[in-house]
Amino acid sequence: DCIAHENVVNSISVIVPATFTIPQRREVETIVRGAGFKFLRAIDDTEAASNIYSLEKFNKFSQQAKTVLFVDVGATSIKSYCIRFELEKDETQKYGIPQATRLSYVYSSEQGGAYLTKELVLFIISKYNLTNLNDAEYQRLFMAAEKIKIKLTLLKSATGYADNILGEDREITISRDELDAISDSLIQKTIETAKKASEDIEFDDIEVIG
């Protein structure tokens, strides 16, 4: 997207899950360099969240240390972790240096945004009685469902279009209530992951990202 807007990209930092092994990180680095980019470094998601929080929410822990529970709902995973933020001060520093300490990390690949879209596709297939779809038709329906899901973030009802499904262009309308009815698995897995990450840890704030 940056290149499309004619901005010069000098180097790339890649954010990976904290669970990534050294060989996995090296593979990502190889891919980035193979694409012709100068590679800066790979940082894990907790480090990225710590950097952003330290810059944007500095006032929240400038006077007193705070522990934050992060809940990160991605496309194919849910991650949750607690980070303690505080300032390290000495006589030579006016404001102090932000320090971030990761206290926990829980990763689940059983749910995510793409899983919810898949459930929505299955609901659409049942609602509109669409049978014997081929792979290309299913993919077009998935893309339409993803757009509808995003619209339902703000709307009580949303309409999308899927081209050439069983020989017809389809208009698909889904209500927020219908989406909520199939969201339980995602919600429960998110809660479960957050509870595991905060077990025996007292936190002061929650940040939902992803």
Phi, psi and omega per residue, in radians:
D1 nan -0.694 3.106
C2 -1.106 -0.730 -3.134
I3 -1.151 -0.675 3.138
A4 -1.086 -0.514 3.114
H5 -1.634 0.270 3.029
E6 1.100 0.473 3.002
N7 -1.529 2.489 -3.113
V8 -1.439 2.162 3.089
V9 -1.710 1.958 -3.108
N10 -1.495 -0.624 -3.140
S11 -2.793 2.898 -3.074
I12 -2.247 2.310 2.943
S13 -1.807 2.315 -3.102
V14 -1.874 2.289 3.090
I15 -1.718 2.187 -3.120
V16 -2.171 2.782 3.057
P17 -1.078 2.574 3.130
A18 -1.096 -0.327 3.136
T19 -1.391 -0.158 -3.125
F20 -1.085 2.378 3.074
T21 -1.450 2.958 3.102
I22 -1.028 -0.811 3.097
P23 -1.039 -0.647 3.109
Q24 -1.140 -0.711 3.111
R25 -1.134 -0.713 3.130
R26 -1.096 -0.643 3.124
E27 -1.128 -0.722 3.093
V28 -1.100 -0.755 3.112
E29 -1.030 -0.748 3.139
T30 -1.083 -0.708 3.137
I31 -1.115 -0.788 -3.114
V32 -1.113 -0.795 3.133
R33 -1.155 -0.632 3.117
G34 -1.135 -0.434 3.103
A35 -1.424 -0.038 3.067
G36 1.664 0.199 -3.122
F37 -1.733 2.589 2.973
K38 -1.325 2.178 -3.071
F39 -1.636 2.259 -3.136
L40 -1.570 -1.117 3.094
R41 -2.996 2.874 3.034
A42 -1.825 2.243 3.070
I43 -2.126 2.625 -3.141
D44 -1.476 2.915 -3.015
D45 -1.110 -0.569 3.123
T46 -1.191 -0.634 3.094
E47 -1.166 -0.719 3.120
A48 -1.098 -0.794 3.129
A49 -1.099 -0.681 3.134
S50 -1.114 -0.753 -3.141
N51 -1.067 -0.832 -3.094
I52 -1.160 -0.782 -3.128
Y53 -1.101 -0.709 -3.133
S54 -1.081 -0.594 -3.137
L55 -1.403 -0.776 -2.999
E56 -1.535 -0.467 -3.054
K57 -2.093 0.520 -3.080
F58 -0.924 -0.691 -3.076
N59 -1.129 -0.356 -3.086
K60 -1.278 -0.447 -3.121
F61 -2.205 0.214 -3.099
S62 -1.204 -0.508 -3.128
Q63 -1.734 -0.527 -3.084
Q64 -2.606 2.462 3.139
A65 -1.044 2.484 3.128
K66 -2.279 2.536 3.026
T67 -1.918 2.235 -3.054
V68 -2.053 2.328 3.027
L69 -1.645 2.042 3.089
F70 -1.706 2.350 3.071
V71 -2.144 2.018 -3.026
D72 -2.024 1.840 3.119
V73 -1.705 1.890 3.135
G74 -1.743 -2.965 -3.122
A75 -1.222 -0.732 -3.048
T76 -2.227 0.300 3.121
S77 -2.789 2.824 3.009
I78 -2.229 2.236 3.129
K79 -2.184 2.516 3.097
S80 -2.514 2.463 -3.101
Y81 -2.759 2.646 3.082
C82 -1.822 2.367 3.102
I83 -2.273 2.322 3.090
R84 -1.723 2.205 -3.132
F85 -1.922 2.360 3.080
E86 -2.730 2.923 3.109
L87 -1.826 2.314 3.035
E88 -1.726 2.024 -3.036
K89 -2.060 2.622 2.903
D90 -2.543 3.134 -3.015
E91 -1.155 -0.355 -3.089
T92 -1.532 -0.141 -3.055
Q93 -1.988 2.289 -3.111
K94 -1.320 -0.769 -3.057
Y95 -1.906 -0.394 -3.093
G96 1.642 2.866 -3.120
I97 -1.851 2.192 3.110
P98 -1.084 2.341 3.073
Q99 -2.088 2.309 3.128
A100 -2.160 2.198 -3.131
T101 -2.096 2.095 3.110
R102 -1.352 2.205 -3.094
L103 -1.774 -0.380 -3.124
S104 -2.805 2.903 3.082
Y105 -2.816 2.127 3.113
V106 -2.232 2.315 -3.063
Y107 -2.198 2.306 3.073
S108 -2.280 2.249 3.089
S109 -1.833 0.336 -3.085
E110 -1.577 -0.236 -3.114
Q111 -2.600 2.954 3.122
G112 2.843 3.131 -3.091
G113 -1.056 -0.650 -3.138
A114 -1.204 -0.560 3.085
Y115 -1.130 -0.699 3.111
L116 -1.143 -0.694 3.091
T117 -1.081 -0.699 3.094
K118 -1.054 -0.766 3.102
E119 -1.083 -0.647 3.117
L120 -1.162 -0.680 3.086
V121 -1.058 -0.804 3.132
L122 -1.087 -0.637 3.090
F123 -1.149 -0.743 3.128
I124 -1.105 -0.746 3.128
I125 -1.022 -0.734 3.137
S126 -1.253 -0.764 -3.079
K127 -1.103 -0.699 -3.080
Y128 -1.787 0.170 3.068
N129 0.931 0.912 3.138
L130 -1.716 1.940 -3.072
T131 -2.072 2.741 3.072
N132 1.017 0.773 3.079
L133 -1.309 2.477 3.032
N134 -1.519 3.072 -3.054
D135 -1.076 -0.698 -3.120
A136 -1.157 -0.711 3.116
E137 -1.155 -0.719 3.116
Y138 -1.080 -0.708 -3.141
Q139 -1.132 -0.728 3.106
R140 -1.130 -0.645 3.101
L141 -1.187 -0.642 3.102
F142 -1.098 -0.772 3.141
M143 -1.112 -0.692 3.106
A144 -1.145 -0.718 -3.137
A145 -1.138 -0.655 3.124
E146 -1.085 -0.735 3.128
K147 -1.164 -0.698 3.116
I148 -1.114 -0.757 -3.136
K149 -1.010 -0.746 -3.139
I150 -1.146 -0.737 3.114
K151 -1.057 -0.622 -3.085
L152 -1.275 -0.066 3.000
T153 -1.089 -0.595 -3.060
L154 -2.013 -0.329 -3.024
L155 -1.949 2.716 3.070
K156 -1.475 -0.305 3.092
S157 -2.651 2.487 -3.097
A158 -2.471 2.574 3.135
T159 -2.090 2.415 3.078
G160 -2.337 3.010 -3.072
Y161 -2.307 2.395 3.089
A162 -2.179 2.130 -3.085
D163 -1.379 2.450 2.958
N164 0.894 1.081 3.019
I165 -1.836 1.961 -3.062
L166 0.954 0.699 3.051
G167 1.487 0.059 -3.129
E168 -2.334 2.616 2.967
D169 -1.424 2.209 -2.990
R170 -1.873 2.344 2.971
E171 -1.719 2.187 -3.036
I172 -2.128 2.207 3.119
T173 -2.090 2.237 -3.136
I174 -2.241 2.424 3.100
S175 -1.635 2.811 3.089
R176 -1.100 -0.643 3.115
D177 -1.090 -0.681 3.121
E178 -1.142 -0.702 3.101
L179 -1.161 -0.746 3.136
D180 -1.035 -0.613 -3.083
A181 -1.146 -0.421 -3.125
I182 -1.893 0.176 -3.087
S183 -1.656 -0.029 -3.001
D184 -1.045 -0.727 -3.112
S185 -1.069 -0.748 3.122
L186 -1.132 -0.765 -3.120
I187 -1.108 -0.825 -3.098
Q188 -1.148 -0.679 3.123
K189 -1.192 -0.619 3.085
T190 -1.121 -0.798 3.117
I191 -1.094 -0.779 -3.131
E192 -1.057 -0.764 -3.134
T193 -1.139 -0.742 3.127
A194 -1.135 -0.676 3.131
K195 -1.144 -0.708 3.125
K196 -1.129 -0.693 -3.111
A197 -1.220 -0.458 -3.074
S198 -1.861 0.191 -3.139
E199 -1.073 2.206 3.137
D200 1.113 0.328 3.106
I201 -2.140 2.192 3.056
E202 -1.530 2.106 -3.132
F203 -2.011 2.690 -3.065
D204 -1.734 -0.369 -3.017
D205 -2.698 2.811 3.098
I206 -2.200 2.328 3.049
E207 -2.105 2.097 3.083
V208 -1.743 2.147 -3.085
I209 -2.286 3.136 3.097
G210 1.715 nan nan
